[in-house]
Amino acid sequence: MPDMGRRHHRLKPVLTAVVLLLDMVHPALACRLAVLGDSLTAGYGVAASEAFPARLAAALSAAGVSCVVLDAGVSGDTTAGGLARLGWVLADGPTHLLVELGGNDVLRALPVEQMEANLDAIVGGAKEAGVAVMLAGMRAPPNLGRGYGDAVTETFERIAARHDVPLYPFFLEGVITQPDLMQRDGIHPNAEGVNEIVTRILPSILGWLQQDEQR
């Protein structure tokens, strides 16, 4: 009978090489990041490959981060709609949740208290499920008045502080004021605008992912 100990010893380097090869072909996934949002996430007016989740996935890959980005955006969704879909999104097993909601609440001038309650429930529910959360803030247009605008900004700040989650202050920062980066409606970014959003938010997302990994 052959010496099984020696045979196992000879096979070990071969098995190790096979495992390394499989890792190269199918690298371990570092995260599953769901983007819970509205038309800004769903990619209204642009191709699916040009939408925020797809461009974010490409940017993360280029930065050396292996992460599946799940598109959980529904055009027209308010924070109430996002809350109603939270269970479905969490059932897909994300490790991280980027919340991009509030734009439609603001466009409809819905009560800020209602938006805050919905965001509070979304962030709290995700954290309860063991999912890391990051908030992408929204701003109100000037025509709704300074008081309403300040209340919207402060709502996102309060939610982030209350739940100790990172906040990217304004999802459309550096894009909404640039006509060449926006579609004709002045509300949705074009493909170049989406790329600009990704470029601006990427450092914050990378910092969030790294911080969560160290916990």
C-alpha positions as CSV (number, residue, x, y, z in Angstrom):
1,M,0.0,0.0,0.0
2,P,1.4,3.4,-0.9
3,D,2.4,5.8,1.9
4,M,-0.7,8.1,2.1
5,G,1.2,10.7,4.1
6,R,3.8,11.1,1.4
7,R,1.1,11.1,-1.3
8,H,-0.8,13.9,0.5
9,H,2.4,15.9,0.9
10,R,3.1,15.6,-2.8
11,L,-0.4,16.7,-3.7
12,K,-0.6,19.7,-1.4
13,P,1.4,22.1,-3.8
14,V,-0.8,21.0,-6.7
15,L,-4.0,21.6,-4.7
16,T,-2.8,25.0,-3.6
17,A,-2.1,25.9,-7.2
18,V,-5.6,24.8,-8.3
19,V,-7.2,26.9,-5.5
20,L,-5.1,30.0,-6.5
21,L,-6.1,29.5,-10.1
22,L,-9.8,29.3,-9.2
23,D,-9.5,32.4,-7.1
24,M,-8.1,34.2,-10.2
25,V,-11.0,33.1,-12.4
26,H,-13.7,33.6,-9.7
27,P,-12.3,36.0,-7.1
28,A,-14.0,36.1,-3.7
29,L,-16.7,38.8,-3.5
30,A,-15.7,41.5,-1.0
31,C,-19.2,42.9,-0.9
32,R,-22.7,43.1,-2.3
33,L,-23.7,46.8,-2.4
34,A,-27.4,47.5,-3.1
35,V,-28.3,51.1,-4.2
36,L,-31.8,51.8,-2.9
37,G,-33.0,54.8,-4.9
38,D,-35.2,56.5,-7.4
39,S,-34.8,57.5,-11.1
40,L,-31.3,58.8,-10.3
41,T,-30.3,55.2,-9.4
42,A,-32.6,53.5,-12.0
43,G,-30.9,55.4,-14.8
44,Y,-33.8,57.4,-16.3
45,G,-32.9,58.6,-19.8
46,V,-29.6,56.7,-20.1
47,A,-28.7,53.2,-21.1
48,A,-28.5,50.5,-18.4
49,S,-24.7,50.4,-18.8
50,E,-24.6,54.1,-18.2
51,A,-26.7,54.1,-15.1
52,F,-25.2,54.9,-11.6
53,P,-25.0,51.3,-10.3
54,A,-23.3,50.0,-13.5
55,R,-20.8,52.9,-13.5
56,L,-20.2,52.6,-9.8
57,A,-19.4,48.8,-10.2
58,A,-16.9,49.7,-13.0
59,A,-15.3,52.3,-10.9
60,L,-15.0,50.0,-7.9
61,S,-13.5,47.3,-10.1
62,A,-10.9,49.8,-11.5
63,A,-10.0,50.7,-7.9
64,G,-9.3,47.1,-7.1
65,V,-12.5,46.5,-5.1
66,S,-14.4,43.3,-5.9
67,C,-18.0,44.2,-5.3
68,V,-21.4,43.3,-6.8
69,V,-23.5,46.4,-7.2
70,L,-27.3,45.7,-7.1
71,D,-29.6,48.2,-8.8
72,A,-32.6,48.8,-6.4
73,G,-33.7,52.0,-8.1
74,V,-37.3,52.7,-9.1
75,S,-38.2,55.8,-11.0
76,G,-40.7,58.0,-9.1
77,D,-40.0,56.4,-5.7
78,T,-40.3,58.6,-2.6
79,T,-38.8,57.6,0.8
80,A,-42.1,55.9,1.5
81,G,-41.7,53.8,-1.6
82,G,-38.2,52.9,-0.7
83,L,-39.3,51.9,2.8
84,A,-42.0,49.7,1.3
85,R,-39.4,47.9,-0.8
86,L,-36.7,47.6,1.9
87,G,-37.6,44.0,2.8
88,W,-37.4,42.9,-0.8
89,V,-34.0,44.6,-1.2
90,L,-32.6,43.0,2.0
91,A,-33.8,39.6,0.9
92,D,-31.2,39.8,-1.9
93,G,-28.5,39.6,0.7
94,P,-26.6,42.9,0.4
95,T,-23.7,43.5,2.8
96,H,-24.0,47.2,2.2
97,L,-26.8,49.6,1.4
98,L,-26.4,53.0,-0.2
99,V,-29.7,55.0,0.3
100,E,-30.3,57.5,-2.5
101,L,-33.8,58.7,-1.8
102,G,-35.6,62.0,-1.0
103,G,-35.5,63.7,-4.4
104,N,-39.1,63.0,-5.2
105,D,-40.2,63.9,-1.7
106,V,-38.6,67.3,-2.3
107,L,-40.0,67.8,-5.8
108,R,-43.5,67.2,-4.3
109,A,-42.7,69.4,-1.3
110,L,-43.8,66.5,1.0
111,P,-43.6,67.1,4.7
112,V,-40.0,66.9,5.9
113,E,-41.1,65.0,9.1
114,Q,-42.6,62.3,6.9
115,M,-39.3,62.0,4.9
116,E,-37.3,61.8,8.1
117,A,-39.5,59.1,9.6
118,N,-39.1,57.0,6.4
119,L,-35.4,57.4,6.2
120,D,-35.1,56.6,9.9
121,A,-37.0,53.4,9.4
122,I,-34.9,52.5,6.3
123,V,-31.5,53.0,7.9
124,G,-32.6,51.4,11.2
125,G,-34.1,48.4,9.5
126,A,-31.0,47.8,7.4
127,K,-28.7,48.1,10.3
128,E,-30.9,45.7,12.3
129,A,-30.4,43.2,9.5
130,G,-26.6,43.6,9.9
131,V,-26.2,45.6,6.7
132,A,-23.8,48.6,6.6
133,V,-25.5,51.8,5.5
134,M,-24.4,55.0,3.8
135,L,-26.8,57.9,3.0
136,A,-26.7,60.1,-0.1
137,G,-28.3,63.4,0.7
138,M,-30.6,65.5,-1.3
139,R,-31.2,69.3,-1.5
140,A,-34.3,71.3,-2.1
141,P,-34.6,73.8,-5.0
142,P,-34.5,77.4,-4.0
143,N,-38.0,78.1,-5.1
144,L,-39.3,76.0,-2.1
145,G,-37.9,78.5,0.3
146,R,-34.9,78.6,2.6
147,G,-36.7,77.2,5.5
148,Y,-37.8,74.1,3.7
149,G,-34.4,73.7,2.1
150,D,-32.6,73.9,5.5
151,A,-35.0,71.4,7.0
152,V,-34.2,68.9,4.2
153,T,-30.5,69.3,4.6
154,E,-30.7,69.0,8.4
155,T,-32.9,65.9,8.1
156,F,-30.2,63.9,6.4
157,E,-27.6,65.2,8.9
158,R,-29.8,64.1,11.8
159,I,-30.4,60.6,10.4
160,A,-26.7,60.1,9.7
161,A,-25.8,61.2,13.2
162,R,-28.6,59.3,14.9
163,H,-27.5,56.0,13.3
164,D,-23.8,56.7,13.1
165,V,-23.6,56.2,9.3
166,P,-21.6,58.1,6.7
167,L,-23.4,60.9,4.7
168,Y,-22.5,62.1,1.3
169,P,-24.2,65.5,1.6
170,F,-25.6,65.9,-2.0
171,F,-25.9,63.2,-4.6
172,L,-26.0,65.7,-7.5
173,E,-23.1,67.8,-6.2
174,G,-21.2,69.5,-9.1
175,V,-23.7,68.1,-11.7
176,I,-27.2,69.8,-11.1
177,T,-25.7,73.2,-11.9
178,Q,-24.0,72.1,-15.1
179,P,-26.4,72.1,-18.1
180,D,-24.0,70.0,-20.2
181,L,-24.1,67.2,-17.5
182,M,-27.9,67.2,-17.3
183,Q,-30.7,66.0,-19.5
184,R,-33.2,68.5,-20.9
185,D,-35.5,68.2,-17.9
186,G,-32.9,69.7,-15.7
187,I,-33.5,67.0,-13.1
188,H,-31.7,63.9,-14.4
189,P,-28.0,63.6,-15.3
190,N,-27.0,62.4,-18.7
191,A,-24.3,59.8,-19.2
192,E,-21.5,62.2,-18.6
193,G,-23.3,63.5,-15.5
194,V,-23.6,60.0,-14.1
195,N,-19.8,59.6,-14.6
196,E,-19.2,62.9,-12.8
197,I,-21.4,61.7,-9.8
198,V,-19.5,58.5,-9.6
199,T,-16.1,60.3,-9.7
200,R,-17.2,62.6,-6.9
201,I,-18.8,60.0,-4.6
202,L,-16.3,57.2,-5.2
203,P,-13.7,58.4,-2.5
204,S,-16.5,58.5,0.1
205,I,-17.8,55.0,-0.9
206,L,-14.2,53.5,-0.8
207,G,-13.7,55.1,2.6
208,W,-17.0,53.6,3.8
209,L,-16.2,50.1,2.5
210,Q,-12.7,50.2,4.0
211,Q,-14.0,51.5,7.4
212,D,-16.6,48.8,7.6
213,E,-14.1,46.1,6.7
214,Q,-11.9,47.1,9.6
215,R,-14.8,46.9,12.2
